[in-house]
Amino acid sequence: MTLKWVPTKSRVSQSQFLFLNRFIFTTTTSSTPSASLPFAPSYHSQSAAVPHSEIISDSSTNLTKDDVFSTFKLWFECRNRALLNRIFQILSSSSSSFDSIDGPSLPFSSADAALSQLNLRLTESFVLEVLNFGDDVLSCLKFFDWAGRQHGFHHTRATYHAIFKILSRAKLMPLMIDFMNDYKKEGHLHKVRFHNTLVMGYALAGKPDIALQLFGKMRFQGLDLDGFTYHVLLNALVEESCFDIAEVVLKQIATRGLENDITHSIVVKSFCKQKQLGEAEELIRQMLREGKKVNEHMVGMLVDFLCRENKFEKAGLLIEEFQELDMLSMEFSYAVWIDHLVRAGNVNGALDFLKTKKLEEGYVPDVFRFNILISKLLRQNRLEDVWDLLTEMKEGNIVPDKMTMNAVLCLFCKAGLVDIALGLYDASLELGLSLNAMAYNYLINSLCGDDRFHVAYCVFKGSIKRGYFPGKRTFAILADALCREGKLDNLRELVFLGMERNLFVSFSTYNKLITALCRARRVEDGYLMHEELRRIGKETSQKSFLSLIQGFNHLDRGDISARLLIEMQIKGHTPRRTLFRAVIRSICNKENPEPQFLKLLEMQLSFQKPIVPACQAYNFFIDGAGYAKKPELARNVYDLMKRNGVSPNLISEILMLRSYLSSEKISDALSFFNDLRSSRTIGRRLYSTLIVGLCKANRVNTAWEIMKEVRQNGFVPSLECYEELVRFLCSNRNYDAALYVIDDLERVGRQVSPFIGNVLLLHSLKSKELYKAWISSKVGKIEEHSSSLMLGQLIGIFSGHIEMDNDIEYLEELIGQCFPLDIYTYNMLLKRLSMIDMDQSCALFNRIRHKGFEPNRWTYDILVHGLYKHRRTVEARRWMEEMFRKGFFSKRSLSDDS
């Protein structure tokens, strides 16, 4: 099945156009379109399908793709890019103990000083922004290290999670250990702080057991954790459901007087994770009654777990109750509520809630919440709602992030504005906004749907460089598109990249690729792919095996073909006789083929549970050797068959006889036939095989003697015997003998076959001698209205002795009374008519198609040259053009008939 991506919308709708106008012309400084930013994505510069200045709506508004692209680019540029670029410029030019890049660089102490001169205000959000901005893992590690050593800043759970995520994606977790070990080498660092960092790091990494071991060593040395690390450890224990140990740590916090609202938040979380939601709610209410500080995370956490238990009604009432108290911020609870509504599929409820709170309280969610809503709406193809949310973000001065960029890119792909999406893809590299897998999938799919396969492949290569690999469906669509376009090198690279990641295209795509490689005479590449499939435990399909075997046969590499033939059967595929024949012929094209031929036979017979029965296998090899004109090899197999206790059957004897006859070893064929005749009674099939073979070898006299013997033995020769005799005798202008054979055919009660009838008509067109021979042979022997009389009338008409009646239906009926008509018969009838009446010829051509016959090259050739002979050149050229459109080409030029 052919895969193809179809964008959700192929053009900008009126509502989308209104959004674009509203978004572009929003009265904010950052959204002013700039004509100085041309829309010129690098990857599609070769495509001229859509000019970059094309207007995407009606002519009443000068809204171009340049305007849309430039506006969105400027919106994403409103992030603090200049400062972030400067930070990473400093980091990339510095060296540290975990750098693996050779070359000149600043000492890390110099980078410390350079970063300090920037007077950065370190907060959790800013550190997260820096970490999310950078694609260079080492630079992110350096910044994480530097920030953690600055006075007044401690890394949080979120910042640790961010760096762990970066290291995990890059598969560089050992670097974190090296990174931590660097603390030991820094003389100005206190040991307590080092252990604090390690305990905190392992706790946040989901390894509280290691963190506890380190904590135990600290206590043994008389050291203790600070309040922040205590709470990080407590939170990690609760996260890992180690509630008993968490109680012990909680008592340590209380004993040291470190208890605060964060402690209470973790206790609320502990109750929630143990599904003691009533106790969690009661604790919050008690704290409110006692006037203790209740932070927004406590309520938000309770709302979160209520929703997880599908208690949405209770969670909603709780939100309204605490909002009416007006004692704490509800933004976190609102955000959690929106998240769960979206996850539960109630997007409309989330949108209604958002609109209500915006009108009543002026609530504007953060960029993360906007991204969640937009992503869900995109999956539901609710593009107009997405347009509205993006406009709210821009009007609310919400700074977009890379998730917003990914969502916008997917939106333009779905809306059919692939050029703008491609422009944003190029701009994302410049803006430091890396795309995610979903954005890559949408962009590659959309480009394939737009028949821009080269661009899609370039985007695919870009995704690989940035650590993303497309999903299975996208991978299959791209592979299928490259296969259809014949981009074999790209497809081969794509498939091998997929194999490395255990992502496979459909077997039909593999078949197409291997077949295409073989057709392009790149059989070795196809074989490498087959070997790679086998290495990873995947089976090559039967079609792939056939393509490879055929390809190596064309290269006369019978050794590889034979190996593939055996492997094919091991995999459970059943080869046909023609495949054995082709492989054996390829083997026999080499000098001294016998050793390899016999080795293949031995391997074929070695199967314990053979796909092909033993007798049939021997027959295949006899047939193959005979087809390769190696009758001595065929005889070796025949004799080996008997020595191994397998009795040759009739097929074995027929194939052996044919192998002698096809190689024109007539004496050996007759000797083999006589040996068979001396040992048993010979049946009609063996006689027919000998007669047909002798005719094809131009030994017609011997064939006729055998024919008479068949008749004397009471057998009726096969129709093929009569056909070959008539063909040979007519080809040698021995028309008297040919007519005698036809008389014998009628005496045994058989009708003239279309093959014999067409041979007679063809020679009637060529010469008048056939009609004369027929007259001589039938004098005084023809009864009125006999079939022989009608056949003679046809011969006379086609040879020109009898005047031709231009009634096409009469001629068809006359031929039909002698033998069934086929396309060959119609071609000769057309040839005869073209000699006298081209109007009737044209009518016959149309009649041929009306009868359900498909005109072939000869049919067109006869009509075209007949028209040209009658000086009807305009019609001749018109028919010739149709002939060429059908893929037929004349072997004669029109000037041949002038």
ZAMARGU-4260 file (C-alpha; in steps of 0.2 Angstrom, whole numbers, plus 5000, padded with zeros to 4 digits):
<rodrens>
0) 5000/5000/5000 | 5007/5017/4995 | 5008/5029/5010 | 5006/5048/5007 | 5003/5062/5019
5) 4989/5073/5016 | 4989/5090/5025 | 4973/5094/5035 | 4970/5110/5025 | 4977/5114/5008
10) 4974/5132/5008 | 4971/5147/5021 | 4953/5148/5026 | 4944/5164/5029 | 4945/5162/5048
15) 4964/5158/5047 | 4967/5173/5036 | 4958/5184/5049 | 4969/5177/5063 | 4985/5181/5052
20) 4979/5198/5050 | 4975/5200/5068 | 4991/5192/5074 | 5002/5202/5062 | 4995/5219/5065
25) 4993/5217/5084 | 4998/5234/5091 | 5014/5229/5100 | 5031/5234/5097 | 5038/5217/5095
30) 5025/5212/5082 | 5029/5225/5068 | 5032/5216/5052 | 5049/5219/5045 | 5053/5220/5026
35) 5071/5217/5030 | 5069/5199/5034 | 5067/5190/5018 | 5058/5173/5017 | 5072/5162/5010
40) 5073/5145/5019 | 5089/5137/5013 | 5083/5119/5010 | 5069/5124/4998 | 5078/5137/4987
45) 5078/5125/4972 | 5059/5124/4973 | 5050/5137/4962 | 5032/5130/4966 | 5027/5145/4977
50) 5036/5162/4976 | 5041/5169/4993 | 5031/5184/4990 | 5015/5175/4985 | 4999/5183/4993
55) 4990/5170/5003 | 4973/5179/5004 | 4962/5190/4994 | 4969/5206/4985 | 4961/5218/4997
60) 4975/5216/5010 | 4993/5215/5006 | 4997/5200/5017 | 5011/5189/5010 | 5020/5174/5016
65) 5035/5186/5020 | 5023/5196/5032 | 5018/5180/5041 | 5035/5172/5042 | 5044/5189/5048
70) 5031/5192/5061 | 5032/5175/5069 | 5051/5176/5068 | 5051/5192/5077 | 5039/5186/5090
75) 5051/5171/5094 | 5066/5184/5094 | 5058/5193/5109 | 5067/5180/5120 | 5083/5187/5128
80) 5093/5180/5114 | 5108/5192/5114 | 5112/5188/5133 | 5110/5170/5130 | 5121/5170/5115
85) 5134/5179/5125 | 5133/5166/5139 | 5136/5152/5127 | 5149/5161/5118 | 5159/5162/5134
90) 5156/5144/5139 | 5160/5137/5122 | 5177/5146/5122 | 5182/5140/5140 | 5190/5123/5145
95) 5187/5112/5160 | 5192/5095/5166 | 5178/5087/5157 | 5181/5095/5141 | 5185/5083/5126
100) 5187/5096/5113 | 5205/5100/5108 | 5211/5117/5103 | 5214/5134/5111 | 5201/5139/5124
105) 5199/5150/5139 | 5203/5143/5156 | 5187/5140/5165 | 5192/5153/5179 | 5193/5166/5165
110) 5175/5160/5160 | 5170/5162/5178 | 5176/5180/5178 | 5168/5184/5161 | 5151/5177/5167
115) 5152/5186/5183 | 5155/5202/5174 | 5138/5200/5166 | 5129/5203/5183 | 5117/5189/5180
120) 5102/5188/5192 | 5102/5170/5195 | 5084/5162/5198 | 5077/5145/5194 | 5068/5152/5179
125) 5083/5160/5172 | 5094/5145/5174 | 5081/5134/5166 | 5080/5146/5152 | 5099/5145/5149
130) 5099/5126/5150 | 5084/5125/5138 | 5092/5137/5126 | 5108/5128/5123 | 5111/5113/5112
135) 5129/5110/5117 | 5129/5098/5132 | 5147/5103/5139 | 5142/5121/5139 | 5126/5117/5148
140) 5136/5107/5161 | 5149/5122/5163 | 5134/5134/5166 | 5126/5122/5179 | 5143/5121/5188
145) 5146/5139/5188 | 5128/5144/5194 | 5129/5131/5208 | 5145/5140/5215 | 5137/5157/5215
150) 5133/5165/5232 | 5114/5165/5236 | 5109/5153/5223 | 5105/5134/5226 | 5100/5122/5212
155) 5083/5117/5213 | 5074/5101/5209 | 5069/5108/5192 | 5087/5114/5188 | 5094/5097/5192
160) 5080/5088/5182 | 5084/5099/5168 | 5103/5095/5168 | 5099/5077/5170 | 5087/5077/5155
165) 5101/5085/5145 | 5114/5072/5150 | 5101/5058/5148 | 5097/5063/5130 | 5115/5064/5125
170) 5119/5048/5134 | 5132/5056/5145 | 5127/5052/5163 | 5145/5047/5167 | 5150/5065/5164
175) 5139/5069/5179 | 5149/5058/5190 | 5165/5066/5183 | 5157/5083/5185 | 5154/5079/5204
180) 5171/5073/5206 | 5178/5090/5200 | 5172/5097/5217 | 5185/5087/5226 | 5199/5095/5216
185) 5193/5112/5219 | 5203/5118/5235 | 5191/5132/5240 | 5176/5121/5241 | 5170/5115/5258
190) 5168/5096/5260 | 5151/5099/5268 | 5145/5108/5252 | 5152/5094/5241 | 5142/5081/5251
195) 5127/5092/5251 | 5128/5093/5232 | 5131/5074/5230 | 5116/5070/5241 | 5105/5082/5232
200) 5111/5076/5215 | 5107/5057/5219 | 5091/5061/5227 | 5085/5071/5212 | 5091/5058/5201
205) 5080/5045/5209 | 5093/5036/5219 | 5088/5040/5237 | 5097/5024/5243 | 5114/5031/5237
210) 5109/5048/5244 | 5105/5040/5261 | 5122/5031/5261 | 5131/5047/5258 | 5121/5055/5272
215) 5126/5041/5284 | 5144/5044/5280 | 5142/5063/5283 | 5134/5060/5300 | 5148/5047/5305
220) 5160/5061/5301 | 5151/5074/5311 | 5144/5083/5296 | 5126/5087/5293 | 5115/5093/5278
225) 5108/5111/5276 | 5090/5114/5277 | 5088/5115/5258 | 5096/5098/5255 | 5086/5090/5269
230) 5070/5095/5260 | 5077/5088/5244 | 5081/5072/5252 | 5064/5071/5260 | 5055/5075/5244
235) 5065/5061/5235 | 5060/5048/5248 | 5042/5053/5246 | 5043/5052/5227 | 5050/5035/5229
240) 5037/5030/5241 | 5049/5027/5255 | 5037/5033/5268 | 5044/5025/5284 | 5062/5032/5280
245) 5054/5049/5276 | 5046/5050/5293 | 5063/5048/5301 | 5070/5062/5290 | 5055/5072/5294
250) 5058/5071/5313 | 5077/5076/5310 | 5070/5091/5301 | 5059/5096/5315 | 5072/5092/5328
255) 5084/5104/5320 | 5071/5118/5319 | 5071/5118/5300 | 5052/5115/5297 | 5044/5127/5286
260) 5030/5128/5273 | 5041/5117/5261 | 5041/5104/5274 | 5022/5105/5275 | 5020/5104/5256
265) 5030/5088/5256 | 5019/5081/5270 | 5004/5085/5260 | 5012/5076/5245 | 5016/5061/5256
270) 4998/5060/5261 | 4992/5061/5243 | 5004/5048/5237 | 4997/5036/5250 | 4980/5041/5244
275) 4976/5049/5261 | 4968/5063/5252 | 4956/5067/5267 | 4971/5069/5279 | 4980/5080/5266
280) 4965/5092/5265 | 4963/5092/5284 | 4981/5097/5286 | 4979/5112/5274 | 4963/5117/5283
285) 4971/5115/5300 | 4986/5126/5295 | 4974/5139/5289 | 4964/5139/5305 | 4981/5141/5315
290) 4987/5155/5304 | 5001/5146/5297 | 5008/5149/5280 | 5000/5139/5266 | 5008/5140/5249
295) 5000/5138/5233 | 5008/5121/5229 | 4999/5113/5244 | 4982/5116/5236 | 4988/5113/5219
300) 4996/5096/5224 | 4979/5091/5232 | 4970/5096/5217 | 4982/5086/5206 | 4980/5070/5216
305) 4961/5072/5217 | 4961/5073/5198 | 4972/5058/5196 | 4958/5049/5206 | 4945/5055/5194
310) 4937/5066/5208 | 4935/5081/5196 | 4920/5087/5205 | 4928/5088/5222 | 4944/5096/5215
315) 4933/5109/5206 | 4924/5113/5222 | 4940/5114/5232 | 4947/5127/5219 | 4932/5138/5220
320) 4932/5137/5239 | 4950/5142/5242 | 4949/5155/5228 | 4935/5163/5238 | 4945/5164/5254
325) 4957/5175/5244 | 4972/5170/5256 | 4984/5163/5244 | 4988/5163/5225 | 4978/5151/5215
330) 4988/5151/5199 | 4997/5135/5202 | 4980/5126/5206 | 4973/5134/5190 | 4987/5127/5180
335) 4985/5110/5187 | 4967/5110/5184 | 4969/5115/5166 | 4982/5101/5164 | 4971/5088/5170
340) 4956/5094/5160 | 4966/5093/5145 | 4973/5076/5149 | 4955/5069/5152 | 4950/5075/5135
345) 4939/5089/5141 | 4948/5103/5131 | 4932/5113/5130 | 4931/5113/5149 | 4949/5119/5150
350) 4945/5133/5137 | 4929/5139/5146 | 4938/5139/5163 | 4952/5149/5155 | 4941/5162/5148
355) 4931/5163/5164 | 4946/5166/5175 | 4953/5178/5163 | 4937/5189/5163 | 4935/5188/5182
360) 4952/5188/5189 | 4963/5193/5174 | 4971/5176/5175 | 4984/5173/5161 | 4992/5155/5161
365) 5010/5153/5159 | 5018/5148/5142 | 5018/5130/5148 | 5000/5129/5150 | 4997/5138/5133
370) 5008/5125/5125 | 4998/5110/5133 | 4982/5117/5126 | 4989/5121/5109 | 4996/5104/5107
375) 4980/5095/5112 | 4970/5106/5100 | 4982/5103/5086 | 4980/5084/5088 | 4961/5087/5087
380) 4964/5098/5071 | 4955/5113/5079 | 4966/5125/5070 | 4955/5140/5073 | 4956/5138/5092
385) 4975/5137/5090 | 4975/5153/5081 | 4965/5161/5095 | 4977/5155/5109 | 4992/5161/5099
390) 4985/5178/5097 | 4981/5178/5116 | 4999/5174/5120 | 5005/5188/5109 | 4993/5201/5115
395) 4997/5195/5133 | 5016/5197/5130 | 5019/5179/5134 | 5036/5175/5129 | 5036/5159/5117
400) 5048/5145/5120 | 5054/5130/5110 | 5037/5121/5113 | 5028/5135/5106 | 5039/5135/5091
405) 5036/5117/5088 | 5017/5119/5090 | 5017/5134/5077 | 5027/5124/5065 | 5015/5110/5066
410) 5001/5122/5064 | 5007/5129/5048 | 5010/5111/5042 | 4992/5107/5046 | 4986/5123/5038
415) 4995/5119/5021 | 5007/5133/5023 | 5022/5122/5021 | 5034/5136/5015 | 5031/5146/5031
420) 5034/5131/5042 | 5050/5127/5032 | 5056/5145/5035 | 5053/5144/5054 | 5062/5127/5054
425) 5077/5136/5047 | 5075/5151/5059 | 5074/5139/5074 | 5092/5135/5072 | 5097/5153/5072
430) 5085/5157/5087 | 5092/5142/5097 | 5075/5134/5098 | 5077/5115/5094 | 5063/5106/5087
435) 5055/5090/5094 | 5051/5074/5086 | 5032/5079/5083 | 5038/5095/5073 | 5050/5085/5063
440) 5037/5072/5059 | 5024/5085/5054 | 5037/5094/5043 | 5043/5079/5034 | 5026/5072/5031
445) 5020/5089/5024 | 5035/5090/5012 | 5031/5073/5006 | 5013/5077/5003 | 5019/5092/4994
450) 5030/5081/4983 | 5046/5090/4989 | 5055/5074/4993 | 5073/5081/4993 | 5068/5094/5005
455) 5060/5081/5016 | 5076/5071/5016 | 5086/5086/5021 | 5075/5089/5035 | 5076/5071/5040
460) 5095/5072/5040 | 5094/5088/5051 | 5083/5079/5063 | 5096/5065/5065 | 5110/5077/5068
465) 5100/5084/5082 | 5096/5068/5090 | 5078/5065/5084 | 5072/5051/5073 | 5055/5052/5065
470) 5041/5040/5070 | 5037/5024/5061 | 5023/5032/5050 | 5034/5046/5045 | 5048/5035/5042
475) 5037/5024/5031 | 5030/5039/5021 | 5047/5046/5018 | 5054/5029/5013 | 5040/5026/5001
480) 5041/5043/4993 | 5060/5041/4990 | 5057/5024/4983 | 5044/5031/4971 | 5055/5044/4965
485) 5070/5032/4963 | 5081/5041/4976 | 5090/5024/4979 | 5105/5031/4988 | 5094/5042/5000
490) 5083/5027/5003 | 5097/5015/5006 | 5104/5027/5019 | 5087/5030/5027 | 5084/5011/5029
495) 5101/5008/5037 | 5099/5022/5049 | 5082/5015/5053 | 5090/4998/5056 | 5102/5005/5068
500) 5088/5011/5078 | 5077/4996/5077 | 5065/5006/5066 | 5059/4996/5051 | 5049/5001/5035
505) 5037/4989/5029 | 5043/4974/5020 | 5035/4980/5004 | 5047/4995/5005 | 5062/4983/5007
510) 5056/4973/4992 | 5054/4989/4981 | 5071/4995/4986 | 5080/4979/4983 | 5071/4976/4967
515) 5075/4994/4962 | 5094/4992/4966 | 5094/4976/4956 | 5086/4984/4941 | 5099/4998/4942
520) 5112/4985/4942 | 5117/4988/4960 | 5114/4970/4965 | 5129/4971/4978 | 5120/4985/4987
525) 5104/4975/4987 | 5114/4960/4994 | 5122/4971/5008 | 5104/4976/5013 | 5099/4958/5013
530) 5114/4953/5024 | 5110/4967/5036 | 5092/4961/5038 | 5098/4943/5041 | 5111/4950/5054
535) 5097/4959/5064 | 5086/4943/5064 | 5074/4950/5051 | 5068/4939/5036 | 5070/4944/5018
540) 5054/4941/5008 | 5052/4930/4994 | 5051/4944/4982 | 5067/4951/4988 | 5076/4934/4986
545) 5069/4933/4968 | 5076/4950/4964 | 5093/4947/4971 | 5094/4930/4962 | 5089/4937/4945
550) 5101/4951/4948 | 5116/4940/4951 | 5111/4929/4937 | 5112/4944/4925 | 5130/4946/4932
555) 5134/4928/4929 | 5137/4926/4948 | 5129/4909/4949 | 5139/4905/4965 | 5129/4919/4974
560) 5113/4915/4966 | 5115/4896/4971 | 5118/4902/4989 | 5103/4913/4989 | 5092/4899/4981
565) 5096/4887/4996 | 5094/4901/5009 | 5077/4905/5001 | 5071/4888/5004 | 5078/4887/5022
570) 5067/4902/5025 | 5052/4892/5020 | 5050/4899/5002 | 5046/4887/4988 | 5056/4891/4972
575) 5048/4887/4955 | 5056/4877/4941 | 5060/4892/4931 | 5070/4899/4945 | 5081/4883/4946
580) 5083/4884/4927 | 5089/4902/4928 | 5102/4899/4942 | 5108/4883/4934 | 5110/4892/4917
585) 5120/4906/4926 | 5131/4892/4934 | 5134/4884/4917 | 5139/4900/4909 | 5156/4898/4918
590) 5170/4887/4913 | 5170/4870/4921 | 5153/4872/4929 | 5151/4853/4934 | 5158/4855/4952
595) 5147/4870/4957 | 5132/4862/4948 | 5134/4846/4958 | 5137/4855/4974 | 5121/4864/4972
600) 5112/4848/4968 | 5120/4840/4984 | 5114/4855/4995 | 5097/4854/4988 | 5096/4835/4992
605) 5103/4838/5009 | 5087/4845/5016 | 5079/4834/5030 | 5062/4841/5026 | 5064/4846/5008
610) 5053/4860/5001 | 5055/4852/4984 | 5052/4833/4984 | 5068/4823/4979 | 5061/4817/4962
615) 5055/4834/4958 | 5072/4842/4963 | 5081/4830/4951 | 5069/4835/4937 | 5073/4853/4940
620) 5091/4850/4938 | 5089/4840/4922 | 5078/4854/4915 | 5090/4867/4920 | 5105/4858/4913
625) 5095/4855/4897 | 5090/4873/4896 | 5108/4878/4898 | 5112/4866/4883 | 5123/4855/4894
630) 5115/4838/4891 | 5130/4829/4898 | 5126/4837/4915 | 5108/4832/4913 | 5113/4814/4910
635) 5124/4814/4925 | 5109/4819/4936 | 5098/4807/4927 | 5110/4793/4931 | 5113/4799/4949
640) 5095/4799/4951 | 5094/4780/4948 | 5110/4776/4958 | 5102/4785/4973 | 5087/4774/4972
645) 5075/4787/4965 | 5065/4780/4950 | 5064/4793/4935 | 5046/4797/4931 | 5039/4802/4914
650) 5043/4820/4917 | 5062/4815/4920 | 5062/4806/4903 | 5054/4820/4894 | 5066/4833/4901
655) 5081/4822/4897 | 5075/4819/4879 | 5072/4838/4877 | 5089/4842/4884 | 5097/4831/4870
660) 5085/4839/4856 | 5088/4857/4862 | 5107/4855/4860 | 5104/4846/4843 | 5112/4830/4850
665) 5100/4820/4838 | 5109/4804/4839 | 5110/4804/4858 | 5091/4809/4858 | 5086/4794/4847
670) 5098/4782/4856 | 5090/4788/4873 | 5072/4786/4865 | 5077/4768/4858 | 5083/4763/4875
675) 5067/4768/4883 | 5057/4760/4869 | 5066/4743/4871 | 5062/4743/4890 | 5044/4747/4890
680) 5030/4754/4880 | 5031/4772/4874 | 5017/4783/4877 | 5010/4798/4867 | 5019/4812/4877
685) 5036/4805/4874 | 5032/4803/4855 | 5026/4821/4854 | 5041/4827/4863 | 5053/4819/4851
690) 5043/4824/4835 | 5042/4843/4841 | 5060/4842/4845 | 5065/4835/4829 | 5055/4848/4820
695) 5063/4862/4829 | 5080/4855/4825 | 5075/4855/4806 | 5075/4836/4806 | 5057/4835/4798
700) 5059/4819/4788 | 5064/4810/4804 | 5050/4818/4813 | 5038/4813/4800 | 5044/4795/4801
705) 5041/4795/4819 | 5024/4803/4816 | 5019/4788/4805 | 5025/4776/4818 | 5014/4785/4831
710) 4999/4783/4820 | 5003/4764/4817 | 5004/4761/4836 | 4986/4768/4837 | 4991/4785/4845
715) 4985/4802/4840 | 4999/4814/4839 | 4998/4830/4849 | 4991/4846/4841 | 5009/4853/4844
720) 5016/4840/4832 | 5005/4845/4818 | 5008/4863/4821 | 5027/4862/4821 | 5027/4851/4805
725) 5015/4863/4796 | 5026/4878/4802 | 5042/4870/4796 | 5035/4864/4779 | 5028/4881/4775
730) 5044/4890/4780 | 5053/4879/4767 | 5039/4881/4754 | 5035/4863/4754 | 5016/4867/4753
735) 5011/4850/4746 | 5018/4841/4762 | 5010/4854/4773 | 4993/4852/4766 | 4995/4833/4767
740) 4999/4835/4786 | 4983/4846/4788 | 4973/4833/4779 | 4980/4820/4791 | 4975/4832/4806
745) 4957/4832/4799 | 4957/4813/4797 | 4960/4810/4815 | 4945/4821/4819 | 4954/4837/4824
750) 4950/4855/4819 | 4963/4867/4812 | 4970/4877/4826 | 4972/4896/4826 | 4991/4893/4825
755) 4990/4883/4809 | 4977/4894/4801 | 4987/4909/4804 | 5003/4901/4797 | 4992/4897/4781
760) 4986/4915/4780 | 5003/4922/4782 | 5010/4912/4768 | 4995/4915/4757 | 5000/4934/4759
765) 5018/4930/4755 | 5015/4919/4740 | 5002/4912/4728 | 5011/4895/4728 | 5001/4889/4743
770) 4984/4891/4734 | 4991/4882/4719 | 4996/4868/4730 | 4979/4867/4738 | 4970/4867/4721
775) 4982/4852/4715 | 4979/4842/4731 | 4960/4845/4731 | 4955/4841/4713 | 4940/4830/4714
780) 4941/4828/4732 | 4931/4843/4740 | 4913/4841/4744 | 4902/4856/4744 | 4902/4867/4760
785) 4915/4856/4768 | 4928/4865/4780 | 4942/4861/4768 | 4932/4871/4754 | 4931/4886/4766
790) 4949/4885/4771 | 4954/4885/4752 | 4943/4900/4749 | 4952/4909/4763 | 4969/4904/4756
795) 4963/4910/4739 | 4957/4927/4745 | 4973/4931/4755 | 4984/4926/4740 | 4974/4936/4728
800) 4967/4922/4717 | 4949/4926/4723 | 4942/4943/4723 | 4941/4950/4741 | 4924/4955/4747
805) 4925/4970/4758 | 4912/4965/4770 | 4922/4963/4786 | 4908/4953/4795 | 4908/4940/4781
810) 4927/4938/4782 | 4926/4936/4801 | 4913/4923/4799 | 4922/4914/4786 | 4938/4913/4796
815) 4928/4909/4811 | 4921/4893/4803 | 4938/4887/4799 | 4947/4892/4816 | 4945/4904/4830
820) 4951/4921/4827 | 4965/4929/4838 | 4974/4946/4837 | 4987/4938/4825 | 4972/4933/4813
825) 4965/4951/4814 | 4982/4958/4810 | 4984/4948/4794 | 4966/4952/4789 | 4970/4971/4792
830) 4986/4968/4781 | 4975/4961/4767 | 4962/4975/4768 | 4976/4988/4769 | 4981/4983/4751
835) 4964/4988/4743 | 4953/4998/4755 | 4960/5009/4769 | 4943/5015/4775 | 4938/4997/4778
840) 4955/4995/4787 | 4952/5009/4799 | 4934/5002/4802 | 4942/4985/4806 | 4955/4993/4818
845) 4940/5000/4828 | 4931/4984/4827 | 4946/4975/4834 | 4946/4985/4849 | 4927/4984/4850
850) 4929/4965/4850 | 4940/4966/4866 | 4957/4963/4858 | 4971/4974/4862 | 4980/4981/4846
855) 4999/4977/4847 | 5014/4985/4838 | 5011/4975/4822 | 4992/4981/4822 | 4998/4999/4823
860) 5012/4997/4811 | 5001/4989/4797 | 4988/5003/4799 | 5001/5017/4798 | 5011/5010/4783
865) 4995/5006/4774 | 4989/5024/4776 | 5006/5031/4771 | 5005/5020/4755 | 4988/5027/4750
870) 4996/5045/4753 | 4985/5048/4768 | 5000/5055/4778 | 4990/5066/4790 | 4980/5051/4796
875) 4996/5041/4796 | 5005/5053/4808 | 4990/5054/4819 | 4990/5035/4821 | 5009/5035/4823
880) 5007/5047/4838 | 4995/5036/4846 | 5006/5021/4843 | 5021/5030/4852 | 5009/5035/4866
885) 5006/5016/4868 | 5024/5013/4870 | 5026/5004/4852 | 5039/5009/4840 | 5040/5004/4822
890) 5055/4995/4815 | 5052/5003/4798 | 5053/5021/4793 | 5038/5029/4783 | 5051/5032/4769
895) 5052/5013/4767 | 5035/5012/4758 | 5037/5028/4748
</rodrens>
